[in-house]
Amino acid sequence: MARLRIASVEVDADLAVFDKDGTLIDFHGVWGGRAQRAVEALGDPVDMALREALLLTLGIDRLSGRVDGRGILAQFPHHVIQDHCLQTMVDAGIAQQWAEDLLNERFAQVMRAPPQADELLAIGDLAGLFADLHAAGVSLGVLTTDDREATLATLAVLALDETVPHVVCGDDPLPAKPAPDGILRIAAAAGVPPQRSLMVGDTVTDMLAGHAAGSFCVGVTSGAGDAGELCELADVVVESVHDIQVLYLD
């Protein structure tokens, strides 16, 4: 059992589950730009007005590239994101089959492509933090709405693949966050009661999933979520994952 300090709070934990985008890597740098490129890739018959509507659907500010923490892009897996974009295109008068083909052949290729190393900006020394937690006996997991292929590639680039044995992704056959199923699966695989776990994330969806699983919820302001929104649901809100410190191993 490890004793951890998170800001001014001390907590015992045997498992830490981390969201990926916005928690471990810069969210806006990856997804704001990627989503805008995916919308541009739709080409004809998507005119400027429809592009603006799609960005609004996704929750992206076109000028800044920032993503709304309560928006579709920040909260849901790719298939749900694509369903919302499909509805926006159909509402704009594009035939459903044509819209589906465009999304599958163009939009999805950009959104679901494996990450490039130059896209990924790690939030601090993640390998060092995870090594400290692992050495203290804390099992580690990642719970994300991104696809498994891209997630495993990201963890490899970040040199975290050796220390994170438990990964649940948006294309796995489980209900996505805010359902607690992903946390519960990771806890079961790690042999840890969920009440002995942390859920660390940057959005309200992460906090809702953590509470539903019975985890101690750590909100981080390094990603898409708003600090005020996180404070309403998190047990503690900090700037980043590096506010989690190992005190000792019991």
Order of alpha helices (4+ residues) and beta strands (2+ residues): beta-beta-beta-alpha-alpha-alpha-alpha-alpha-alpha-alpha-beta-alpha-beta-alpha-beta-alpha-beta-alpha-beta-beta
